[in-house]
């Protein structure tokens, strides 16, 4: 009897476990499981639609006046420091004039000597002609004509050499006026090397530059897909990469028609890049060398019907959308699309403001 009761208990336990496992594997269906999820919809609105080209580049000074040494000499004094504000006409440096003045004096003496020698030769020629015998032979006359022609050519050559020497001399006299070198423009003076001020200069040696901090440019490169969309005078919204919260504005100044890369044999497989120069409005945050991002507004349409581009479908012949006829009911409607920015599209025909479009 005890064994029978034992087996009855074991059987009851097994039946209970089986029932629990069955319920866990087959949970009851929720009453609202059959309810369909709602479709994603968009509403046709009237907006201002703009198309832009995004560019990246660097800021550079729009006006840079480079400073070169007027002639070779020692520097007797610097009147400017690196980063100093200068006005047009301010003295930047003083050069020693002694060597250049000696060169001028020597060349003036050589020109005077050449003039005197030319006059002496003319006197000798005239004297030879007057003393020539009347019964000169044919050979003698030929020699006289040859000597006369040689003298004429030598005189002409001397005049040419003298003209060249006088021009060079005049240049040196003008350079002498620049011994006290004055700033040709207003702005900030920057040495080529901020830590070194040369004590001697060679002729035409680069010294530094004067920059206008109020006039900077944004130099960017664009691909061939965008270069023909960008025109001078287009407005640009600019941001500094390191200070994205600082809004800046600019205007397209010019667009290069010559590719920077992709046109030579070595980079024939690279995409061509074209330079775009953007004039920037003054800002206290702008300096040369900053990384900039810009949005060039290439086209704008005011108060047009607009729909997100994702809601527009296309087949081989037309564009269409699914328009809500009544709650939960949609029908196909062909439309005509105008300007498309990639995110939003202009609806030219087929819809009206307030229409609800489903994304299916």
C-alpha positions in Angstrom: 0.0 0.0 0.0 2.8 2.4 0.8 4.5 1.7 -2.5 1.3 2.5 -4.3 0.9 5.8 -2.5 4.5 6.6 -3.3 4.0 6.1 -7.1 0.8 8.1 -7.0 2.7 11.1 -5.5 5.6 10.8 -8.0 3.1 10.7 -10.9 1.3 13.8 -9.5 4.6 15.7 -9.3 5.5 14.8 -12.9 2.1 15.9 -14.2 2.5 19.2 -12.3 5.9 19.8 -13.8 4.7 19.0 -17.3 1.8 21.4 -16.9 4.1 24.2 -15.8 6.5 23.6 -18.7 3.6 23.6 -21.2 2.3 27.0 -19.9 5.7 28.5 -20.1 6.2 27.3 -23.7 2.8 28.4 -24.8 1.9 31.8 -23.2 -1.6 33.2 -23.8 -1.8 35.7 -26.7 -2.3 39.4 -25.8 -5.7 40.8 -26.8 -4.1 43.7 -28.7 -1.5 41.6 -30.5 -3.5 41.9 -33.7 -3.4 45.7 -33.7 -1.3 46.9 -36.7 1.5 49.4 -36.1 0.7 52.9 -37.4 2.4 54.1 -40.7 5.1 56.8 -40.6 3.6 60.0 -42.1 4.8 63.4 -43.2 2.9 66.6 -43.8 3.3 68.9 -46.9 4.4 72.3 -45.7 5.4 75.7 -47.1 9.0 76.7 -46.4 12.1 78.4 -47.7 14.2 75.8 -49.5 17.9 76.3 -49.9 20.6 74.2 -51.6 24.2 74.3 -50.3 27.7 73.1 -51.0 29.8 72.2 -48.0 33.5 73.2 -48.2 36.5 72.9 -45.9 39.7 74.9 -45.9 42.0 77.5 -44.2 41.9 81.2 -43.4 44.6 83.4 -45.0 45.3 87.1 -45.0 43.6 88.8 -48.0 46.2 91.6 -48.1 49.9 90.7 -47.6 52.5 93.3 -48.5 55.9 91.5 -48.7 59.0 93.4 -47.7 62.3 93.0 -49.6 65.7 94.6 -49.0 66.2 97.5 -51.6 70.0 96.8 -51.8 72.8 94.9 -50.2 74.0 96.5 -47.0 74.4 96.4 -43.2 71.4 97.2 -41.1 72.3 100.2 -38.9 69.0 100.1 -37.0 65.6 98.3 -36.8 62.7 100.6 -36.0 60.1 97.8 -35.8 59.5 94.6 -33.8 57.6 91.4 -34.8 53.9 91.8 -34.5 54.0 95.6 -34.3 51.2 97.7 -35.8 52.6 100.1 -38.4 51.2 102.9 -40.5 52.0 103.6 -44.1 55.2 105.7 -44.1 56.6 104.5 -40.8 60.3 103.8 -40.8 61.0 100.0 -40.6 64.8 99.9 -40.8 67.9 101.9 -41.7 70.6 100.6 -44.1 74.2 101.8 -44.4 74.5 103.9 -47.5 78.4 104.0 -47.8 78.9 101.1 -50.2 76.1 102.0 -52.5 77.1 105.7 -52.5 80.7 104.6 -53.5 79.2 102.5 -56.4 77.2 105.5 -57.6 80.3 107.8 -57.5 82.4 105.2 -59.4 79.8 104.7 -62.1 79.3 108.4 -62.5 83.1 108.8 -63.1 83.1 106.0 -65.7 80.3 107.6 -67.6 82.1 111.0 -67.5 85.3 109.3 -68.8 83.4 107.6 -71.6 81.9 110.9 -72.7 85.3 112.6 -72.8 86.8 109.7 -74.8 84.0 110.0 -77.3 84.5 113.7 -77.7 88.3 113.1 -78.2 87.7 110.5 -80.8 85.4 112.9 -82.7 88.1 115.6 -82.7 90.8 113.2 -83.9 88.5 112.0 -86.7 87.8 115.5 -87.9 91.5 116.4 -87.9 92.3 113.3 -89.9 89.7 114.2 -92.5 91.1 117.8 -92.8 94.7 116.6 -93.2 93.9 114.0 -95.8 95.8 114.7 -99.1 93.8 115.9 -102.1 95.4 113.4 -104.5 94.6 110.3 -102.3 94.6 107.1 -104.1 91.6 104.8 -104.5 92.9 102.5 -101.8 93.5 105.4 -99.5 90.0 106.6 -99.9 88.6 103.1 -99.2 90.7 102.9 -96.0 89.4 106.4 -95.0 85.8 105.3 -95.6 86.3 102.1 -93.6 87.8 104.0 -90.7 84.9 106.5 -90.8 82.4 103.7 -90.7 84.2 102.0 -87.8 84.2 105.2 -85.9 80.5 105.7 -86.4 79.7 102.2 -85.2 81.9 102.6 -82.1 80.2 105.8 -81.3 76.7 104.2 -81.7 77.9 101.3 -79.5 79.2 103.7 -76.9 75.9 105.5 -76.8 74.0 102.3 -76.2 76.3 101.2 -73.4 76.1 104.7 -71.9 72.3 104.6 -72.0 72.3 101.3 -70.2 74.8 102.5 -67.6 72.7 105.7 -67.0 69.6 103.6 -66.4 71.4 101.3 -63.9 72.8 104.4 -62.2 69.4 105.9 -61.9 68.1 102.7 -60.3 70.9 102.9 -57.7 70.1 106.5 -56.9 66.5 105.6 -56.3 67.6 102.7 -54.1 69.6 105.1 -52.1 66.4 106.9 -51.2 65.2 103.6 -49.6 68.1 103.4 -47.2 65.6 104.6 -44.7 63.0 102.1 -45.6 59.4 103.1 -44.9 56.3 100.9 -44.6 54.4 100.7 -48.0 51.2 99.7 -46.3 49.3 99.8 -43.0 49.0 96.7 -40.8 50.9 94.2 -38.6 54.5 93.7 -39.4 55.7 90.1 -39.2 59.4 89.0 -39.6 60.1 85.9 -41.8 61.7 84.5 -38.6 60.2 86.0 -35.4 63.3 85.1 -33.4 65.9 86.6 -35.7 66.4 90.1 -37.0 69.1 90.1 -39.7 72.0 92.5 -39.2 73.0 92.5 -42.9 70.8 92.1 -46.0 71.4 91.0 -49.6 69.9 92.7 -52.5 66.2 91.8 -52.8 66.3 89.6 -49.7 62.9 88.7 -48.3 62.5 90.2 -44.8 58.9 89.8 -43.8 55.4 91.1 -44.5 52.7 93.5 -43.5 49.3 92.0 -43.1 45.8 93.5 -42.6 44.1 91.6 -39.8 40.7 93.0 -40.8 40.8 91.3 -44.2 41.0 87.6 -44.3 40.0 85.0 -46.9 38.7 81.4 -46.7 40.5 79.2 -49.2 38.7 76.0 -50.0 38.8 73.2 -52.5 35.7 71.7 -54.2 35.3 68.7 -56.6 34.2 68.8 -60.2 30.6 67.9 -59.2 30.2 71.2 -57.3 32.5 73.7 -59.0 29.9 74.7 -61.7 27.3 75.3 -59.0 29.3 78.0 -57.2 29.3 81.6 -58.5 30.9 84.8 -57.3 28.8 86.9 -54.8 27.1 83.8 -53.3 26.7 84.0 -49.5 28.5 81.6 -47.2 27.9 80.5 -43.6 31.3 79.8 -42.0 32.3 78.1 -38.8 35.7 77.7 -37.1 36.5 74.0 -36.6 37.8 74.7 -33.1 34.9 77.2 -32.2 31.8 75.8 -33.8 29.5 78.1 -31.7 31.0 81.2 -33.3 29.0 82.1 -36.5 30.8 83.8 -39.3 29.7 85.0 -42.7 31.5 85.4 -46.1 31.0 85.9 -49.8 32.4 83.9 -52.7 35.0 86.1 -54.3 36.2 83.9 -57.2 36.2 80.3 -58.4 39.2 78.9 -60.1 38.7 77.4 -63.6 42.0 75.4 -63.3 42.2 72.2 -61.3 44.7 71.9 -58.5 45.1 68.1 -58.6 44.1 65.3 -60.9 45.3 66.8 -64.1 49.0 65.7 -64.3 50.1 62.2 -65.3 51.1 61.1 -61.7 47.7 61.9 -60.2 45.5 61.1 -63.2 43.3 58.8 -61.1 42.7 61.4 -58.4 39.6 63.5 -58.4 40.2 67.1 -59.7 40.0 69.9 -57.1 39.2 73.5 -57.8 40.1 76.5 -55.5 37.3 78.7 -54.2 38.2 82.0 -52.5 35.7 83.4 -50.0 36.0 86.9 -48.5 35.3 86.9 -44.8 33.6 89.5 -42.7 35.7 90.9 -39.9 35.7 89.1 -36.6 37.7 89.3 -33.4 38.2 85.5 -33.6 39.7 85.4 -37.1 43.4 84.9 -37.6 45.3 83.3 -40.5 45.8 79.5 -40.4 42.5 78.5 -38.9 40.6 75.4 -40.1 37.2 76.5 -41.4 34.0 74.8 -42.6 31.5 76.6 -44.9 28.1 76.2 -46.4 27.8 78.0 -49.7 24.2 78.8 -50.6 23.9 77.9 -54.3 20.1 78.4 -54.7 17.1 79.5 -52.7 13.3 79.4 -53.2 10.9 81.2 -50.9 7.5 79.9 -49.7 7.4 76.7 -51.7 5.6 73.3 -51.0 8.2 71.1 -49.3 8.2 67.3 -48.5 11.0 65.2 -47.0 12.8 63.4 -49.9 12.5 60.1 -48.1 8.7 60.1 -48.6 9.1 60.4 -52.4 9.2 57.2 -54.5 10.3 56.8 -58.1 9.6 54.4 -60.9 10.8 54.5 -64.5 8.4 57.2 -65.7 7.5 59.4 -62.7 7.7 60.3 -59.0 4.9 59.5 -56.7 3.8 59.5 -53.0 1.2 57.7 -50.9 -1.5 60.2 -49.9 -3.8 59.7 -46.9 -7.5 59.7 -48.1 -8.9 58.8 -44.7 -7.4 57.5 -41.5 -5.5 54.4 -42.3 -6.4 54.6 -46.0 -3.8 55.7 -48.7 -3.6 56.0 -52.4 -0.9 56.6 -55.0 -0.5 60.0 -56.5 1.9 61.1 -59.2 3.8 64.4 -58.4 6.3 66.7 -60.1 9.5 67.4 -58.1 11.5 70.7 -58.5 14.5 71.6 -56.4 15.9 68.7 -54.3 18.5 69.3 -51.5 18.8 65.6 -50.6 16.9 66.1 -47.4 13.9 68.0 -48.7 12.3 68.4 -52.1 10.1 71.1 -53.7 6.7 69.8 -54.8 5.7 71.6 -58.1 2.5 69.7 -58.9 0.3 67.0 -57.4 0.0 68.1 -53.7 -1.2 70.9 -51.6 -0.2 72.3 -48.2 -1.4 70.1 -45.4 -1.6 66.8 -47.3 -0.5 63.8 -45.3 2.0 61.5 -46.9 2.8 58.0 -45.7 6.2 56.3 -45.8 5.6 52.7 -46.9 
